C-alpha cells in the first residue's frame, strides 16, 4: 500500500475519534411509530434506507446504578454516531413494549468517505473485453437444466473496477446514488463505524465498539436487514427480494439439483460467504469423480470376494476348519480359523488390487483438486474485486485497539504507534497459547490410551462370551460377531463420543487463548484460531485411526512371550486377515456419525430455537410486524462465522484422503453429505439466521495451506496403510517368491497355500514358560496352535525368531513405500507446474483493468494541472496541446 494512502487512513481514523465530543446537552435520536408497512426498508420518511439495526431493552426494572450506566453509555454511543454523520431513528416494538429498535442510515457523504477508507472497488466503465468462446458452449444444453432460472436471476453486467476515491467521483460509473453502493457494501461500512464508535472516555482510557456494548447488555442485538421474507416476495417498491430469490433458486429442497447462484450469494451476503459456498460447491463437484472411481473399486472387490483363493482357504472346513488358532489373551480360549470366514470375505472387498489403484488415483485427484481450485479462485478474485485485498492495509480489530497502551515505531512507516503489549508480553502470550494447545493434545492422547486399555479389557470379555468351549459348535450369529469385530465397533462408538465431548471443551479454550493473544487484524485472529483448532481436531479425530492403522498388532510378540501394555494388559492382535477391516469400521462409524450429528444439529437447533422464541411472543402474533422485528426473531450468527463450516469440511477432507486406501466408499459418503450440506447451510442462512454482516475475503484463508499439508501427508499415509495395514504386500511376496521353488512346492505362481504359510506354529507346551499363561487350559487333543506372524517353528535351531519370509516382506514393504511415494510426489510436482494458478484470460483482464485505472488517474491529474496553469500562464492551453499531452501520458502508461 502506498504511504500517502496509509496516512489518509490514519488521518481519517483520527478524525473519527476527535469528532465524538458530545455537545453541552444530550443528543437523542428521534423516535417515531411504526408506519404499518411490514416490508419497509426505510426510515419513516420513506427516503432514507436502513443500513443497520440496533436493539435495546428498557432498563426500568434494573437497579438504578446499572440502569444509569447502560443508559449513559448508549446515549454517548448514539451521540458519537450522529457526530460522525450517521442518521438514527428509533421505533418501539409492536410485540414487546420493553424493546426499542434503532435504525441506522449512512448519508451519501459518509458512504463515500468510508468507501475510500475501506478501499472498496467500484465500477469505472463496462468491461469491453470479449470473452473467449468456451469449449463447454457445445454442451451447454446438457447443463442448462441445472442452472438457476435465467428469468429470475439474470447475469450481472461486468465492469472494470478501481478502488474508490472521493476526489475522483466523476471517473466512476454512477448511474444512481441510491444503488451505486450495494446493500452489502453499506452494511459493511456501517458495521465498521459501529465497531469503532466510542461509548465511554475516561482520561486516556477509551472504550468503543458495538461488540462490547452487546456483551455488556447495553444492546440486545445488532444486525443488517434482510430485504424481504424468505418465502414471500416483497411488496416494497424497488426491492429486488434477493432473499426470496435465494430461497427459491438455492435453499429450497426442490432446487437441490441446481447449481449455486454464486454472484447473487456474494452480492447479498458478501465475498466471505460467497467464497465458502464456491469452495464447497467446487469440492463437491470434484468428489463426483472420486466417488465414481471409489464405487467402482468397491464393486470390483464385492464381485471378487467369492473368488479370492486365500479367503476360500479360510472358509474351507478342510483347511481353515482344521487350523486351531492360539488364544489372543491370557484368559481366552482356542478357536478355529474358519470362525472368521465372514470377516475374511468382507476384507476382500477392501483389501485388493483395486484399492491400490484407487489410492494412487486419489493422490493425483487431490493435486488436481487443489490446482484447479486455485484457478477457479483466481477467476472469482477478479470477478469479485478482491485481487488486491490482502495488499491493502487491513484495519486493526477494535479489541486490539482498545488495549493499545504501549508505544513503538512502526517498522514500515517509521511513525510512532500504540500496541497492546511489549515484545516480552507478546512472547509470553504466544508461549502460553502453545503450551495450552500441547497440553490439550496430550490430553487427547491420554484418552486414546484409555480407549486402548478398554479394547484390551473388553476383548477378554467378548472372547469369553462369544467363543464356545466346543470349537466346532458355532451359532449363526457368531459367524458375524467375532470378538475382534465386537471390540472394534464398541470402541469406535466410545471413541466418537469422547471426540465430541473433547471437541466442545477445547472449543472454548482455543477461543480464550486466541483472545488472550490479541491478534492485530481479523485475518490474523482467524488464522491463529484456525491453526489451533485444526491441530486439536487433527489429533482428536484421526488419532484412533492412526492407532489402528500403524500401531495395533505391530508389537505383540508371540504366544509364549507376548508384549504387555503398562506391564498388565496384553497388547491386542489383529484379525488373521489384518487390521484393515477394523480401520474401515472405525472410519465408517466416525464419518457417518459425524455427518449425521452435524446435519441434525445444523437443522434442528436453529429451527427449535426460533420455534420457542415465536411461541414465547405469540401474544402479539396477530399484529403486523415490521421487517426489523421479523429479523430480530431469527437466530444470531456465530461470532466465528464460517469457521465451523470450514472445519467440518476440512476434517472430512482428511478422512477422504488420509485413509482412503482402507475405505474406498469414503468419497461416496462425503459426496452424499456435501450435497445435503450445501442445501442445509443455504436453508439455515436464508431462513433461520439474521442477515450476516458482509465481509471481504480474497480466498479461503489459512485453510488453503492446511489442505495442501493434508494432501502431502495423504500420499505417505495411504502408502503405509497398503504396506503395513493391509495384507497386499505379503500376498504379493508369497505369489512371486514363496509359492514356487526354492521356497514353495508349486510349479507355477499361485495363491494356494498362502494361509498356511502366513501362520506360524506354536507348541502349546511352551505356554508353561510364561507364568502369566497359567490360566490358559492345555487341550488334550492337539499339541500345536497357529498365530499370525512369520517365525521359525518349534524345534528349529532359531525357534520363534523371524524367518526369511518376514525379512522379504519387510524389504518389499519399504521398497513399495519409497517407489510409490516418489512416483506420486513427482506426478504431483509435474501437475502443479503444468497447471497455472491464474488463467490466461483472467491475466489479460487484470492487465486491462490496471491500464484503465492508470489512464483515468493520469487524465484526472492532467485536468488538475491544466486548471492550475491557466491563471498562472495568462494564455489558455490549446485543445491540440491538451490532446497531445493526453496522448503522451497514455503512451507513458
Residue pairs with C-beta under 8 A, 6 or more apart in sequence:
1 391
1 392
1 393
3 413
5 393
6 393
6 413
8 116
8 117
9 117
9 393
9 395
10 415
12 113
12 116
12 117
13 117
13 196
13 395
16 84
16 193
16 196
16 197
17 198
17 206
19 83
19 84
20 79
20 80
20 83
20 84
20 197
20 198
20 201
21 83
22 76
22 79
22 80
22 83
23 79
26 75
26 79
27 75
27 78
27 79
27 82
27 83
28 75
28 78
29 78
29 82
29 88
29 89
29 90
29 102
30 88
30 89
30 90
31 89
31 90
31 91
31 92
31 100
32 44
32 89
32 90
32 91
33 44
33 91
33 92
34 91
34 92
34 94
34 624
34 626
35 44
36 624
37 236
37 626
38 624
38 625
38 626
38 627
38 630
39 228
39 229
39 234
39 235
39 236
39 239
39 627
40 46
40 236
40 626
40 627
41 49
41 50
41 225
41 227
41 236
41 239
41 627
42 48
42 49
42 50
43 49
43 50
43 87
43 89
43 103
43 105
44 89
44 91
48 87
48 89
48 105
48 107
49 105
49 178
49 183
49 186
50 103
50 104
50 105
50 225
50 628
51 104
51 105
51 106
51 183
51 186
51 187
51 189
51 190
51 224
52 103
52 104
52 187
52 190
52 191
52 194
52 222
52 223
52 224
52 225
53 101
53 102
53 103
53 104
53 221
53 222
53 223
53 224
53 225
53 628
53 631
53 632
54 101
54 102
54 104
54 194
54 210
54 219
54 221
54 222
55 99
55 100
55 101
55 102
55 219
55 220
55 221
55 222
55 632
56 74
56 99
56 100
56 102
56 218
56 219
56 220
57 98
57 99
57 100
57 220
58 97
58 98
58 99
58 100
59 66
59 67
59 70
59 71
60 67
60 98
62 70
70 216
70 217
70 218
72 200
73 199
73 200
73 213
73 216
73 218
74 199
74 213
74 218
74 219
76 198
76 199
76 200
77 197
77 198
77 199
77 210
77 213
77 218
78 88
78 102
80 197
80 198
80 199
81 88
81 104
81 193
81 194
81 197
82 88
84 110
84 193
84 197
85 106
85 107
85 109
85 110
85 113
86 104
86 105
86 106
86 110
86 190
86 193
87 104
87 105
87 106
87 107
88 102
88 103
88 104
88 105
89 102
89 103
89 105
90 100
90 101
90 102
90 103
91 100
91 101
91 103
91 626
91 628
92 99
92 100
92 101
93 99
93 100
93 101
93 629
94 620
94 623
94 624
94 625
94 626
94 629
95 617
95 619
95 620
95 623
95 625
95 629
96 617
96 620
99 220
99 632
101 626
101 628
101 629
101 632
103 628
104 190
104 194
106 114
106 186
106 189
106 190
106 193
108 177
110 189
110 193
111 181
111 186
111 189
112 164
112 166
112 169
113 166
114 189
114 192
114 193
115 122
115 164
115 166
115 181
115 185
115 189
116 163
116 164
116 165
116 166
117 192
118 188
118 189
118 192
118 395
118 696
119 163
119 164
119 388
119 389
119 392
120 163
120 164
120 181
120 185
120 189
121 161
121 162
121 163
121 164
121 385
122 161
122 162
122 164
122 172
122 173
122 180
122 181
123 159
123 160
123 161
123 172
123 173
124 159
124 160
124 161
124 162
124 171
124 172
124 173
124 852
124 853
124 856
125 159
125 160
125 173
125 852
126 157
126 158
126 159
126 160
126 173
127 158
127 159
127 160
127 845
129 844
129 845
129 848
131 841
132 841
136 143
143 259
145 257
146 257
146 258
146 259
147 258
147 259
148 249
148 250
148 255
148 258
148 259
148 261
149 249
152 245
152 248
152 249
153 245
153 249
153 261
153 264
155 263
156 263
156 267
158 383
159 173
160 848
160 849
160 852
160 853
161 385
161 849
162 171
162 172
162 849
162 852
162 853
162 856
163 388
163 392
164 172
168 856
168 857
168 860
171 856
171 859
171 860
172 180
174 180
181 189
182 267
183 224
183 227
183 268
184 267
184 268
184 269
184 270
184 694
185 694
187 224
187 691
187 693
187 694
188 270
188 693
188 694
188 695
188 696
190 224
191 210
191 222
191 224
191 693
192 395
194 209
194 210
194 222
195 208
195 209
195 210
195 211
195 398
196 208
196 209
196 398
196 401
197 208
197 209
197 210
198 206
198 207
198 208
199 207
199 208
199 209
199 212
199 213
199 218
200 206
200 207
201 207
206 402
207 402
208 398
208 401
208 402
209 398
209 399
209 402
210 219
210 222
211 398
211 399
212 398
212 402
213 219
214 220
214 221
214 222
221 632
221 636
221 690
223 631
223 632
223 636
223 690
223 691
223 693
224 690
224 691
224 693
224 694
225 627
225 628
225 631
225 691
226 243
226 627
226 630
226 631
226 690
226 691
227 234
227 239
227 240
227 241
227 242
227 243
227 268
228 234
228 236
228 239
228 241
228 242
228 243
228 244
228 627
229 243
229 244
229 630
230 243
230 244
230 246
230 247
230 251
230 686
230 687
231 244
231 247
232 244
233 241
233 244
234 241
234 244
242 264
242 267
242 268
243 268
243 686
245 261
245 264
246 261
246 264
246 265
246 268
246 682
246 686
247 686
247 687
248 255
249 255
249 258
249 261
250 258
250 260
250 261
250 264
250 265
250 682
250 686
251 679
251 682
251 683
251 685
251 686
251 687
252 683
253 679
255 679
256 675
256 679
259 281
260 277
260 278
260 281
260 678
260 682
262 274
262 277
262 278
262 281
262 380
263 274
263 383
265 273
265 274
265 277
266 273
266 274
266 275
266 384
269 685
269 691
269 692
269 694
270 692
270 693
270 694
270 695
270 696
270 697
271 384
271 386
271 694
271 695
271 696
271 697
271 698
272 641
272 642
272 694
272 695
272 696
272 697
273 642
273 685
273 692
273 694
273 695
274 380
274 384
275 377
275 380
275 384
275 697
275 698
275 699
275 700
276 642
276 645
276 646
276 700
277 678
277 681
277 682
278 376
278 377
278 380
279 373
279 377
279 700
280 645
280 649
280 674
280 677
280 678
280 681
281 678
282 372
282 373
282 376
283 369
283 373
283 649
283 653
283 674
284 671
284 674
284 675
284 678
286 365
286 368
286 369
286 372
287 656
287 667
287 670
287 671
287 674
288 671
289 365
290 361
290 362
290 365
290 656
290 667
290 671
291 667
291 668
291 670
291 671
293 358
293 361
293 667
294 358
294 660
294 664
294 665
294 666
294 667
294 668
295 664
295 665
295 668
296 354
297 354
297 355
297 357
297 358
297 664
298 349
298 350
298 664
298 665
298 668
300 352
300 354
301 348
301 349
301 350
301 351
301 352
301 354
301 355
301 664
302 349
304 348
304 352
305 311
305 345
305 346
305 348
305 349
306 345
308 345
308 348
308 352
309 750
309 751
309 752
309 754
310 344
310 731
310 751
310 754
310 755
311 341
311 344
311 345
311 347
311 348
313 319
313 320
313 752
313 753
313 754
313 755
313 756
314 320
314 337
314 338
314 340
314 341
314 344
314 576
314 577
314 755
315 338
315 341
315 344
315 345
316 338
317 338
319 337
319 755
319 756
320 336
320 337
320 338
320 341
320 755
321 336
321 337
321 338
321 472
322 336
323 336
323 337
323 338
323 755
323 756
323 759
323 786
324 334
324 335
324 336
324 337
324 471
324 782
324 784
324 785
324 786
325 334
325 335
325 336
325 337
325 576
325 759
325 785
325 786
325 787
326 334
326 559
326 762
326 785
326 786
326 787
327 333
327 334
327 335
327 463
327 559
327 776
327 785
328 459
328 463
328 483
328 572
328 573
329 456
329 459
329 460
329 463
329 570
330 460
330 570
330 772
330 773
330 775
330 776
331 460
331 463
331 464
331 775
331 776
332 460
332 463
332 464
332 467
332 483
332 776
333 463
333 464
333 467
333 469
333 777
334 471
334 779
334 785
335 467
335 471
336 471
336 472
337 576
337 755
337 759
337 786
339 474
339 478
339 479
339 482
340 482
340 484
340 575
340 576
340 577
341 479
342 479
342 480
343 482
343 484
343 485
343 575
343 577
343 581
344 576
344 577
346 581
347 575
347 577
347 578
347 580
347 581
350 580
350 581
350 584
350 662
350 663
350 664
351 577
351 578
351 580
351 581
351 726
351 727
351 728
352 728
353 728
354 664
355 661
355 662
355 664
355 722
355 726
355 728
356 661
356 722
356 728
358 660
358 661
358 664
359 660
359 661
359 718
359 719
359 721
359 722
360 820
360 823
360 824
362 656
362 657
362 660
362 667
362 714
362 718
363 714
363 715
363 718
363 824
363 827
363 828
364 824
364 827
364 828
364 831
366 657
366 711
366 714
367 711
367 827
367 828
367 831
367 832
368 831
368 835
370 707
370 708
370 711
371 831
371 832
371 835
371 837
372 835
374 837
374 838
375 835
375 836
375 837
375 838
375 839
377 699
377 700
378 837
378 838
378 839
378 842
379 839
379 842
380 386
381 387
381 698
381 699
382 842
382 845
382 846
386 696
386 697
386 698
387 698
387 846
389 696
389 697
389 698
390 523
390 698
394 521
394 522
394 523
395 521
396 520
396 521
397 519
397 520
397 521
397 522
397 525
399 515
399 518
400 420
400 518
400 519
400 520
400 521
403 420
403 421
403 518
404 418
404 419
404 420
405 418
405 420
406 418
406 419
406 420
406 421
406 422
407 416
407 417
407 418
407 419
408 416
408 417
408 418
408 419
409 415
409 416
409 417
410 416
410 417
420 518
421 429
421 518
429 516
429 517
429 518
430 517
432 513
432 516
433 513
433 514
433 516
433 517
433 528
433 532
436 509
436 513
437 510
437 513
437 532
437 535
437 536
440 502
440 506
440 509
440 536
441 535
441 536
441 539
443 502
444 502
444 536
444 539
444 540
444 543
445 539
445 543
447 498
447 502
448 543
448 544
448 547
451 491
451 494
451 495
451 498
451 544
452 547
452 565
452 572
453 565
453 566
453 569
454 491
454 494
455 487
455 488
455 491
455 572
456 565
456 569
456 570
456 571
456 572
457 569
458 487
458 490
458 491
459 483
459 484
459 487
459 572
462 483
462 486
462 487
463 483
466 478
466 481
466 482
466 483
466 486
467 483
468 474
468 478
482 575
484 574
484 575
484 582
485 581
485 582
485 585
487 572
488 582
488 585
488 586
489 585
489 589
492 544
492 585
492 586
492 589
492 590
493 589
493 593
495 544
495 586
495 590
496 589
496 590
496 593
496 594
499 540
499 541
499 590
500 597
502 540
503 537
503 540
506 533
506 536
506 540
507 533
510 529
510 532
510 533
510 536
511 529
511 640
513 532
514 525
514 528
514 529
514 532
517 528
519 525
519 527
519 528
522 695
523 701
526 640
526 643
526 701
526 702
527 701
527 702
529 640
529 643
530 643
530 646
530 647
530 701
530 702
530 703
530 706
531 702
531 706
533 643
533 647
534 647
534 650
534 706
537 647
537 651
538 654
541 590
541 594
541 651
541 654
541 655
542 654
542 658
544 586
544 590
545 583
545 586
545 587
545 590
545 658
545 659
548 579
548 582
548 583
548 586
548 725
549 579
549 583
549 659
549 662
549 717
549 720
549 721
549 724
549 725
550 720
550 724
550 725
552 572
552 574
552 579
552 582
553 571
553 572
553 573
553 574
553 578
553 579
553 788
554 724
555 563
555 571
556 562
556 563
556 570
556 571
556 572
556 573
557 563
557 571
558 760
558 762
558 787
558 789
558 791
558 800
559 762
559 766
559 767
559 773
559 785
559 787
560 762
560 766
560 767
560 769
560 770
560 773
560 800
561 769
561 770
561 800
562 570
562 571
562 770
562 772
563 570
563 571
564 570
564 571
564 772
565 571
570 772
573 788
574 582
574 788
575 581
575 582
576 755
576 759
576 788
577 727
578 725
578 726
578 727
579 725
580 662
580 721
580 725
580 726
580 727
583 659
583 662
583 663
583 721
583 725
584 662
584 663
587 655
587 659
587 662
587 663
587 666
588 663
588 665
588 669
590 655
591 652
591 655
591 666
591 669
591 670
592 669
594 648
594 651
594 652
595 652
595 669
595 673
598 648
599 673
599 676
599 677
599 680
602 680
602 681
602 684
603 680
603 683
603 684
606 635
606 684
606 688
606 689
607 688
609 635
610 633
610 634
610 635
610 688
613 633
614 621
614 633
617 633
631 690
631 691
632 690
634 688
634 689
634 690
635 688
635 689
635 690
636 689
636 690
637 689
637 690
637 692
638 644
641 692
641 695
645 681
646 700
646 703
648 677
649 674
649 677
650 703
650 706
650 707
650 710
652 670
652 673
652 674
653 670
653 707
653 710
654 710
655 666
655 670
656 666
656 667
656 670
657 710
657 711
657 714
658 710
658 713
658 714
658 717
658 718
659 666
659 717
659 718
659 721
660 666
660 667
660 714
660 718
661 718
661 721
661 722
661 726
662 721
662 725
662 726
685 692
711 828
715 820
715 821
715 824
715 825
715 828
716 817
716 821
719 816
719 817
719 820
719 821
719 824
720 817
722 728
722 729
722 816
722 820
723 729
723 813
723 814
723 816
723 817
724 813
727 758
729 809
729 812
729 813
729 816
730 758
730 809
731 751
731 754
732 812
733 805
733 808
733 809
733 812
734 751
734 754
734 757
734 758
734 805
735 749
735 750
735 751
735 754
736 749
737 743
737 808
738 744
738 757
738 805
738 808
739 746
739 749
739 750
739 751
739 752
739 753
739 754
740 746
740 747
740 748
740 749
743 804
743 805
744 753
744 757
745 753
746 752
746 753
757 805
758 788
758 790
759 786
759 787
759 788
759 789
760 786
760 787
760 788
760 789
760 790
760 791
760 792
760 793
761 784
761 785
761 786
761 793
761 794
762 784
762 785
762 786
762 787
762 794
762 800
763 783
763 784
763 794
763 795
764 778
764 779
764 782
764 783
764 784
764 785
765 778
765 783
766 794
767 773
767 776
767 778
768 774
784 794
789 802
789 806
790 802
790 803
790 805
790 806
790 809
791 799
791 800
791 801
791 802
791 803
791 806
792 798
792 799
792 800
792 801
792 802
792 803
793 799
794 800
851 893
854 893
855 889
855 890
855 893
858 889
858 890
858 892
858 893
859 886
859 889
862 882
862 885
862 886
862 889
866 877
866 882
869 877
870 876
870 877
